[in-house]
Amino acid sequence: MKKLFDKTMEIITPCFCTGAERDVAEIRAPSIRGELRWWFRALGGTREQEAEAFGSIKGSNGKGVLTENRASILIVRVSDLRKTGKESRDIPENLQFFLKSRLQRGNNAMVPAGWSFHLQILQKQTTSCDDLIDLTIRSFSTLGSIGLRSNWGLGAFQTEMTKLEFDHLKGELQNRGFDLFDFPVQSSARDALDYLEEQIRTFRERQGIPKNSKNAMGFIQDNNRHASCLRRRPVALDNGKFLPTLIYSEAPLGEGVKSIQSELKAYFA
């Protein structure tokens, strides 16, 4: 059994992730596995590699068996959720409408910033994609988030890192087709999210991108929701400051959905 990750993760923005009890927020191993799986796919993992790392069930597309029943070689363990710092339940104003029902359920409906949990990821055997699994875990542990409005920066957690370490990871992600844009350092995670919201609002207005048009910023049409390819994320640095970061990956880009990659590069680069 190989230990891939064994650290305490600091929650830096309020998290709205629940299990069986919808009024009680928690950090769940299945939610973390789902986020790891998203990063693995976005970083270029193939269907066969994903089955090798995360397991699969027997399935067919009508042309023969594509996958067999296979157990995951990754074990995710979450423990020791507790308050470890200055607690914050501060939610950006632009998100409060979407979270109104959860906020009305009381304090237990969120895990506040200022809490932490211990995360352990183990690997039962080697695979053909161990390097990709390593990059997946490093990307997740720096830029991961779970729960409601995670693409908007809520449910973010990480270990502290230096700007140099972040820049190195940023280069690796860019080599895998991501675009990352970071902005002036802010004094708090809330300030970083507010800054990012203003940047995106101005970008949309100046580029003339209407809401709910079929573009990579996300939309709702005919009761169908298309996830945004753009993630907002405050990154906690080891000096106590927060780096506002936009992460763009076309992994969720559906058929007939307009890319905004060139517009983002022209505007923010």
N, C-alpha and C positions, 0 to 999 in steps of 0.2 A: 504494500500500500504506500503510495507516494503522496506526501503532503504538498499541495500546490499553493495553498494560501491559508494563513493562520494569524489573523490580526483583528484588532478592535476597530470597528467602523464607526465614525462619528456621523450622526445625523445632522445635516446642516440646513435643511429646510423641512417644514412640517410634512409628515407623511400620512396619507390617507389610504392605507392598505389594510384590508380586513379579510377574515376567514369566515368560519361558520357563523360567528356572531357579528353581524354587520354594524353594530353600535360600538364595537371594541376594535380599535386599530392594533395591528401587530406587524412584526417583521416576519414574513413566512418564507421558509426554504423553497416551496414551489414557485413563489413569486420571483425569487432570486434566480432560480433555475430558468424561468421564462426569460428574464432579462439577459442572462448569460447566452441563452439560445439565440436571442435577437442579435446580440453582438457577433456571435459566431457566424451567423448567416450574412450579416452586413459586411463582415470582414472577408467574405469570399468563400466560406465553407460550402462544399457541395452537399447534395442530399445524402450521398453515401457517407461522407465524413461526419455529417450531423448524426446519422444513425449510429455510426461507430462510437461517437463521443457521448451522445445523449440517449441512445436507445431508440427503438422503433417497434411498431407493431406490424404484423403481416398485412400487406395491402397490395392492391392491383389497380392499374388504370385501364383494364380491359384488354391489354396487350401482353399480359403475363405478370408474374409476381415481381413487384418492385422492391419490396422490403420484407424482411423476415422478423419474427419476434426476437428482439434483442434487448438485453438490459443495459442501462447506462453504466459507463465505467467511471462516472463522476458522482461523488457523494457530497452533498451540501448540508452543513450543520449550522444552525443558528442558535445562539444561547446568550444568556446574561444581558437581556435588555434592561437598561436602567438609566436613571438620570446621572450624568457625569459632568455637566457644565451648566452654564447659564441657560435656563429654559426659555424658548421663544415659540409662541403660537401665532406669530405675525404672518398674515397672508396678504400678498399684494391685492390691491383693490380690484384689479381687472379679473381676478380669479374668484372673488368672494361670491359672486352671483352663481357660478357653476357649483360651488361647494356649500350653498346655503343649507340644503337639507342635512348634510353631514355636520355642519357647524351647529345646527340646532339640536343635535343629539347629545351635546355635552362634550366635556374635555376628553372623555375616553375615545372619542371618534377619531382622534389624531394621535400620532406619536410626535411630540414636539421636537424641534431643533434643540440641541443641547443634551440629547440622550445618545446612547451608544449601544452597540451590540457586538458580540463576538461572532466572527464568521470563519468557518473552516471549510475548505474545499479539498477533498482527497481524490486521488485517481487510483483505481484498482489495477490497471494494467496499461502498458504503453500502447500507443496507437500510431497510425501513419500521419496524424495531424497534430502531434504534440506541440509543435511550434505555434500553430494557430490557436490551440487551447491556451497556451501561455499568453499570447497577445490578447485573446478574448478576456482573460481574467484581469490583466493589467488595464485594459480599456474600461471594463466594467467597474473595477475598484476605484478608478479615477473619475469616470463620467457616468456611472450607473445611477438609476433612480427607479423607484417602483411606486405603484398606487395611482390614484386619480391625479390627472393633470401632471403626470411625470414628464411629458414632453415640454411642459411649460416651466419646469424647474422644481416642482414639488417632489417630495420623497427622495431627495438627493442625499447621498452618504458617501464618505470616502475616508481614507487616511490622509493626513497632511502631506504635502509634497512641495518641492521647490519649483520655481519657475523654470529652471533648467530641465528638471525631470519632465515637467509638462511639455516643454518644447520638443523634447526627444520623442515622447509619445505622439505628439501632434504630427511630427514628421512621418512616423510609422503609419499613422492613420491616413495621412494624405497619400502615401504610396499605395494604399488599399482603396483609393477612390473617394475618400471622405474629403470634405472641405471644412476647416475649422477657422473661425474668426474670433479673435479675442480683443478685448477693449481695455480702457484704462481701469486699473485696480480700484475696487471700492472697499469701503470700510465694513460692510456687512453683506450677508447673503441677500437680504431684502433689497438693499440698495442695488446690488448686482442685477437682481431680477427686474427691478423697476427700470434700470438703465437699458436692459435688453428689450423690454417691452417697448420703450420709446424708440429704440433703433429699428425694431421690426415694423412698428406703426409708420414711421417715417419712410422706411424702405417701400412698404406697400403703397403708400400714397404717391411717392415720387415715381415709382415704376408703373403706376396705374393698374395694380393687380386687384381686381374686385374680389370681395368675399364670396365664397361658395362657387367660384368658377373652378373648372377642373384643372387645378394646378397643384404643384408639389407642396404648397403651404397648407394643404388640407382643406376639405370641404364636406358639406352634407348635401346630397341630392337624392330625391325620391326615397327619403328615409334611410339612405345608405351613407355611411360615414367613411371617408377616406382619411387615414392618418397622415399627419404632416410629416414631411421628410426633414423638417427643421426642428432641432431640439435646443432649448434654452438651458444653460447650466452655469451656476456659480461654482467655481473651482476654488476650494480652500487652500491657501498657500501657507507655508510654515511661518510666515511673519504675522499671521492673524488676519490678513486681508483676503479679499475674494476677487477672483478674476472672472469677469463676465464673459461667457463663451457661447458662441452659436456653433452647433454641430449639424452639418448637412450630409445626409447619406441618401442615395436614391434606391436603397434596398427596398423600401416600401412602395416605390413608384409603380402604380398600376397602369394597365394598358389604356392608352388614350389620355393619360394625365400629363400635362405640360411640365417639363423640367423648368426650374428657375436657377439652375447652376450658373449659367453665364451671367445672369442679372446679379446674383449674389457676389460673384467675383468682381464684376465691374464696379459695384457699389461699395463693397467693404474692403476689397484688397488694397 
